[in-house]
Amino acid sequence: MRFKDRTDAGKILAQILTDYANRPDVLVLALPRGGVPVAFEVAQALNAPLDVVVVRKLGVPNNEELAMGALAKLPGTDFATGGVRILNQEIVNQMQIPDAVITRIAMQQQRELERRETLYRGDRPFPNLQGRTIILVDDGLATGATMWAATMAVRQQKPQQIIIAVPVAAAETCEDLQTKVEKIVCTTTPSPFYSVGLWYEEFPQTTDSEVCELLKTSNNHQPLFSSK
């Protein structure tokens, strides 16, 4: 199955998540940028608040699409106390990537993460996650590095449960992440997988302005219950 675009994928994904509709404990967290249009449709359908957890992939030098790890942190924390950095040691060893190179790339991505966090959220306070049901949404999972980093960052805030929800994913990635969260929802797990974009008819890069506009629209249509 192929999705028309991220909006279409979000609407289809939302149909599988109807058990979480109109629940005051539910919060949808998107992984920018591509996860935001998907999560927007999920949040609208579930009558749930929407926010973002910014993550950054650590790409292999000269092959940035291949993830050797990822960074994540939640707003209101800093990397020293609440940041998450994961590494795929198998890829690091296979590609013989020196520690100095990993540190340099991590610092670059940390700056970009902080830039996006400020741009997307401004001074808006981050919701309290403790005791809540968190639905983490992206437009797809290949290696799952960024989703795993986001999950670790969210877990620090002691939610009741974490649900990963994506339109498409590599089957082995779903199986791996299934052991790390309470539930994972993958609309389709095609094999062979190849890449996330292959399963969308239209897969343009989501822009910063699109992310900001969707978050603004969502905030202007808050659910009937309190998101506190």
N, C-alpha and C positions, 0 to 999 in steps of 0.2 A: 504494500500500500504506500502511496505517496500522498503527501499533504500539498494542498494548493500553496499555502504560505504559512507563516507563524500564527496568524490570526485563525485560520482554519484549524491548525493543529491544536491551538488552545481550546477552541470550542469542542473539538472531539475529545480532548483529554478531560475537559470539565464533565463530560457525560459519564465518565467512569468514577468521578469523585463526588457524586451527588449525596452520598452518605454524610458528607461534611458540610452540606449547605445549611445556612442560617444557624450556625453554632457560634456562640460568643467566645469560645476558646480558640477558634481557628484563626490562624494568620498565614497568609500566603507570602512567601519570600522568594523573589526572583533573583537569578544570577544574571547581571547585566553583561553584555547588552542584549544578546539574542534571546535570553530567557524572559525579558520583560514583556514583549508583545504576547507571548504564550501565557504568561502568568496573569496578565491583565484580563484576558478572557476567562481564565479560571476563577479569579477573584470576583469578577462581575457575576458569573454564573452561580457562585457559592454564596454571594452576598457577604463576602469576607474582606477585611482590610488587606491592602497590598503594600509591601515595602521591598527593599532590596538588601542583599548581602553581597558586597563587592568582592570578587575574587579575581585573581590574575594567574594565568598559566605561566609557568617557567618553561619557555621553549628551548629546545636544543639549539646551540649556535649553528647558524647557516641552515637550519631546518626548524623554524619557529613553530610550525604546526604540530610537530612532535613534542609532546609534553614530557619533560623530565621531572616535573613536580608542579606545585601550585602554592599560592599564598592566599590567605583570607584573614579578615578580622572584622569584628562588628563595630559600628559607630559607637563612640564613647569609650572605646578601649584604644590602647596603643600596642604596637607590635611587641614591646618588651613584656607586657603583662597579659595581653589577650590575643596576640597574633598567632597564626598557625602557618607553618611551612612544612610541606610534605615533599619528599623526594622519591622518585622511582629509582632505587639503587641499582636495579638491573640495567636500566638504560644508561645511568651515569657510568657504570662500570664498562658496559659494552662500548660506549662512545668515548671512554677515557676522558671525561670532562673534569678538569682540575677544580679544586675547591675555590680558588680565586675567581674562576669564571662563573661558577655558581653564585658566589657572593655578589659579583658585579651585576649579574642578570637579576638576582633577587632584589637588589637595591633599586634598580631601574623600575622594576615592576611594582615595588612598594610605593615609589613616588607616583606612578600612574594610578595605582589603587586609591591613594589618598586624594589625588586630583578628582577622580571620578566620584568618590564618596562625597566630597565637598560640593561638586557640581550637581549631583543627583538629589542630595538631601538637604543641602544648606545647613541651617541651624535647627531643622525640625528634629525633635527628640525621637530617639529610637524606642520602639515599643518594648515593654517588658515581656520577655519570653518565658519566664518561669511558670511552670505548670500548664503551658499552652500546647496546643496541637499545631505544629509547624509543618506547612507543606512547602517544600523546596522545589522550585520549578526552573528548568532550563529547556532550551529548544532541542536538546538531544545529548546523548552521552557516547563518547568514543572511548577514551581511556578512563574517564571518570575522575581524573585528578582534581579538577576544580570543584566538582560536586563533593568529593571526599573532604577537601579542605573546608568547604562551606559547612558541611555537616559537623566537622570537629569544632569549628568556631561557634556554631549554634549550640552544640551540646554543652559548652561551657556555661551557658545561661540556664541550664536545668529545665528544659521544656518537658512536658509530660511525655510527648512522643514526637518523632520526626518522620515525616512521610516524604519520600522522594517521588516526584511525578514528572515524567517526561514523555513527549510524543514518540520518540524513537531512541533506541539504544542498541549497542552491541550486546548480545546475549550474555557473554562472559562478564561484561562489566555489570550488568544487572545482577547476575548471580553473586559477584563479589560484594557489591554494595548492599545486597539483601541481608548480609550478615552484620551490617554496621548500623542499620536503622530498624525502626519498628515495622515499616512497610515500604515497599517500592512499587510504583505503578508505571509500567512501560506499555504504551498503547501497542507498539509493534517492536519486535526484535528480529529484524531481517538477517538472513545469513546467505551469502557473505555480506558483511556490513559495509565495508569500505570507508564511508564518511557520513557525517550527519547531513550535510548539504545534499547528498545524492537523493535523499528521501523527501525532498521538497521540490515542487515545480518552480517556485520562486524563492530564492534564498539570498537576497541582498544583505549587505552588512547593515545592521541596525545602528543608527546614529545616536550621538549624545542627545541631540534635540528631540528625537523620537522618544527616547527613554524619559526625558524630563516631561514631555507633553503627556505621556501615558500615566506617569506618576501623579502629575497635577490633576488630570481628569479623574483618576481613581480617588484622590484625596478630596475632590469636590463632590464625590458621590459615596460618602462613607456609609457603611451598613447601618441598619436601624439600631443595632445594639452598640454599646461602647466597646472600643478596641483597647481600652486600658487594661 
